[in-house]
Amino acid sequence: MSAALLQIRIIREHSQMVSLLLSPLSYSFMQRGMAAAILVGILCSIVGCYVVLRSMAFLGDAVAHAILPGVAIAYLLNSSLTTGALIAAILVALGIGILTRQGNIKEDTAIGILFTAALALGVALISTIRTYAMDLSHILFGNILGVTQGDLWLTAALSVVVLGAIVILYRPFLIISFDPILAATLRLRISLLNNLLMILLAITIVIALQTVGIGLVAAMLVTPPATAFLLTRRLVPMMFLSAMIGVFSSVAGLYFSFYWNIASGAAIVLTATLVFVLVFLFAPHRGLIWQKIQKRSAL
C-alpha cells in the first residue's frame, strides 16, 4: 500500500511540475515572449563572446544608452522606435570607429565622448515629451510580454542577419580579435571588419531592448559569455556554452517573472548572474572553491 501511495505522490508531483511549465504557455503573449527571449538569449550570448574577449563591455553599455536620441526623434516623428534606435546605435558605433581610426584618440575616450553626447541629446529630447514616462518606459526597462507578432518576426529576421554575418566572417573576426599582426600580414581590412563588428553589436543591442531594456542589455552581452569563458578558452565551444546559458537564463527568468510578478528583464539578468556565480565558485579547475579543494588535496 505504501509503495502505491508513493507512486501516486510521484505522479501528482510530476503533474504539478508539468502544469507549472505549461500553464504560462497557454497565453499567446507568453508564447511570443518566450520565443523572443530564446532568440535574444542566443544572439546576445554569441555576439557577447567578442565583447568579452575584446574587452568591449563598456562599448556595449555605451551604445545601449546612446540609442536614446534615436528613440526620442522617432517618437517625436511618430515613427518606429526600433528603427530610430537602430539608426542611432549604428551611427554611434561607426562614430567610435571613425574617431579612433587615426590613433589620435583612444577607443575608451571616443566611447566616453559619444556616449555622453548622445545620452545628453536623448535626455534633452525626451524632456520635451510630456508623456514619455509611460510611452518610453519599455525601452528603458524592457517589456518582453508586450512583444507583438511583428516584433517577433523583426527580431527573428535581424537575428538571422547577425548570426549569418558571424558565421560568414568567423575567421576574419577571429584573427582581428586575437592576432592583429597576423591580420595586417594577411592584408585583412581591419577597419572595415571592426566597423562591421560594431554594427552587428549595435543591431544586437537594439534587438535586446524590448527584452531587457537599455539598463540591462549590457549584462546579457557580458554575463553569459563571461560564464562560458570560465569553462572553456576555445571560441566555438565558448559561443555554444554561452548560447546555452543565455537561453536557460532567458527562459528561467521569464518563468520567474510570470510566477513572482517581477520585471522580466531583471529576472533574466539575475538568473544569468546566479549561473555566473555558481560557475565562478564551482567550475572545474577554474572555480574558486574548486581551486581551494585542489590546493588542500595537494598538501
N, C-alpha and C positions, 0 to 999 in steps of 0.2 A: 504493500500500500504506500509506504514512504517513497519507494522508487517511482511509483506512478505519480504521486504528488510532486516530486522533484521534477519529473519530466513536464508536467503541466505548467509548473512555475517557470521552467526554462522556455517553454513555448510562449507563455504570456510575456516574459521579458523580451524575447525576440520580436514578438508582435509589436510591443511598445516601441522598441528601437526602430523598427521599420516604419512605424507610424510617425515617429519624430523626424525621420529622414524624408519621408514622402509627403507629409502634410503640407509643409510650406510650398512644395512644388505644385500643389493643386491650384495655386494662384498664378495667373498669367504674368503678373508683374514680377513675381519671384523667378519664374522661368526665364524671363528676359534678363533680369538682374544676374541670375546665376550664369547664363551664357556670357554676358558682358564681363562678369568677374573672372571667369576662366580665361577669356581672351586677354584681358588686361594683365592677369597674373602671369600668363605665358610671355606676353610681349615685354612687359616691364622687366621681368626676370632675365630674359635673354639679352635685351639691349643693355640692361644694367650691368652685365658682366664686363662690357667695355668701360662703363662708368667707373666700376670698382678698380679694374686693372690699370686704368689710365689716370686714376685719382681725380675723377671729374665730378665728384659728388656735389661740390659747391656749384659747378656749372649746371647740373640738373636742377638744383633748388633755385638758382638764379633764373633760368629760363622759365621755370614753372611760375614764378612770381611776375616775370616780365610780360606775361600774356595779358595782364590786366588792361593796358590801354587798348589792345585789340578787342577785348571783350566789351569795354566801355563804348568804343566807337561803333562796334556792331550793334550794341543795344540802342545807342542814340539814332542810328540809321535804320532801326527796326529790321536788322538783318540777322543772319545766323551767327550765334555766339561762338559756335565751334569754328566756323570759317574765320571769324575775327581773331580768335585765339590762335589758330594755326598760322595765319599770316604774321601775327606779332611774334610768335615763337620762332618762326623761320628767320624773320628779319633780325631778331636779336642774336640768334645763333650765328648767322652769316656775318653780322656786325662784329662779333667777337673774333671771328676768323680774319676779317679784314684788318682790324686793329693790331692783331698780333702777327700778321704775315711778315712784316719787315723786321721784326725782332726788337723794335724800339720800345714796345710796351709788352710787359709780361702778361700771360693769359689771365692770372688771377686779378691783375689790375684792370684789364679790359672788362672782365666779368663784373667787377665791382662798379665800374663806371656805368656800363649799360644797364646793369641790373637796377641800380638805384635810380637812374634817369627814367627807365621805363616804369618802375614802380611808382615814382613820384608823378609821372604823367598819368598813369592809371588812376591813382588816388585823386588827382585833380579833376579828371573827367568824371569819375564816379561820384565825387562830391556834388556835382551839378545835377545828378539824377536823384530826385527826392524819394523815389520808391525803390532804390537799389537794394535795400536791406533784404527785402523779400525776393525780388526778382533775380538777383545775382548770388544769393546765398549758396545755391547748389554748385556754382563754380568755385566758391571758396572752400566749401566743406564736403562737396560730393553729394550725389543723390542717385545712387545706383538703382534704387527701387522705382525711380522715375524714368528709367530708360525706355524709350519707345521702340517700336519695330524698326523705324527709320534710323534711329540712333544705333541700334544693334547691327543693321546692315552696313552702316558707315564705319562702325568700329571694326567689323569683320573685313571690310574692303581695305581699310588703311593698315590693318594688322598683316594682311596678306602682302601688301606692298612693302612694308618694313621688313618682315621676315624673309620675303623673297630677295630683297636687296642684300640682306645679311648673308644669305646662302650664296648668292652670286659673287659677292665681294668678300667672302670669308677670308681667302688667302691674303689679298691686299690689306684688309683691315688687321689681320693677324700680324703681318710684317710691320706695318707702321706703328702698331701698338707695342711690339716687343723689341724690334730692331730697326730704328730709324736709319741707321747707317746702311744696312742691307737694302732698305727701301730706296735710299738715294743711289746705291750702286746699281740696283735693278731699274733705275730711272722711272720709278713709280711717281705719279703726280700726287705728291704728298698733300699739298694744299687742297687740291680738289677732293681727295679722299677724306681729309679731315672735315671739310665743309659738308660732304655727303653724310658723314657720321653725325655731325651736328644737326643736320636736317632730320635724319632718322630719329635722333634723340628728341628733337622738338615735336615731331609727329607723335612719338610715343607718349610724351608728356600730355599733349592735348587729348589723346585717346583716353588717358587715365584720369582726366579731370573729373568726368562725371562719376567715376567710381569712388575715388578717394579725395578729390578736391585739390586745390593748389597747395594747401598747407601740408598735405601728407604724401603727395606724389613722389617726392624725393625719397621717402622711406621705402616705397615699393621698388624704386630703381636701385637701391643700395642694399637693403636688408637681406632679401633672398640671395642675391649674388655673393654677398659677404659671408652668408651662412655656407653656401656651396664652396666658397674659397677655402673654408676651414676643413673641407672634406676631400678636396682634390686640387691639384695645381694645373691640370690639363684643361684647355679651354672648352673643348667639346663636352667632356663629362661635366665640367662646371656649368655650362649652359643647360644641360639636361637636368642636373640636380636642382639648379636654380629655378627652372621652369616648374619642376615638381613641387618645390617648396612654395613657389608663388601661387600655383593652382590650389594647393592644400590650404594656404593661408587665406586665399580669397573665398573659397567655398566654406571653410570652417568659420571664418569671420562673418560671412553672410548669415549663416545659421545662428551664430551668437547674437547678431544684430536682430534677427527675427524673434528669437525667444526671450532675449533680455531687454529688448526695446532700447537699444543704444545705436548711435550713429554707425552706419555700415562701414564707412571709410576708416573710422577709428578702430572698429572691431577687427578689420582686416589687417591693419598695420600692427596692432597689438598682438595678434596671433602670429604674424611673421616675426615680431620681436621676441616672443616667447620661444619660438622654434630656434631663433639665433642663440638665445641664452642657453638653451638646453645643449645645442651643438657646441657652443663655446666651452661649456663645462665638461661635456662627456664625449666629444669627438675622439675617435681612436687616434692616438699618437699626438694630436694637437690640442685636445681638450685640457682645460686647466686641472680638473680633478683627475683625469686620466694620467697626466704627466706626474702629478703628485704620487699617484699609486705606483707608477713605474719607478719613480725615484726611491720610494720606500722598499719596493721589492728588490731593487738593485743593491740595497745596503746589506 
